[in-house]
Amino acid sequence: MFLNAVVTFLYYVLSAFIAFIILRNIIKTKSAQEAVLYCIMIIPFVLRVLRLK
């Protein structure tokens, strides 16, 4: 039970970290096309962090 909780916590931390990296890239990019691509890429990670998917 404890190991399951640890793995789940690490999964959400990793998803949040990847979402943060993508969000940072959205802020840094100058191209609108790249920003839209990053927005599409970030959706699954945000949903996982919010536990919706």
Residue, then its C-alpha position, 0 to 999 in steps of 0.5 A: m500500500f505504501l509503495n503504491a502511494v509513493v509511485t503515485f506521488l512520483y507519477y504526479v510530480l513527474s507529470a507536473f515537472i514536465a508540464f512546468i517545462i512545457l509551460r516555460n517553453i510556451i513563455k519563451t517562444k516567439s512563434a505563435q505556431e510553436a506556442v499552439l503546439y506546446c499548448i496541445m502538448i501540455i493538455p495531457f499533463v495538466l489533466r493528469v496533475l488535476r487527476l481528470k484523466 
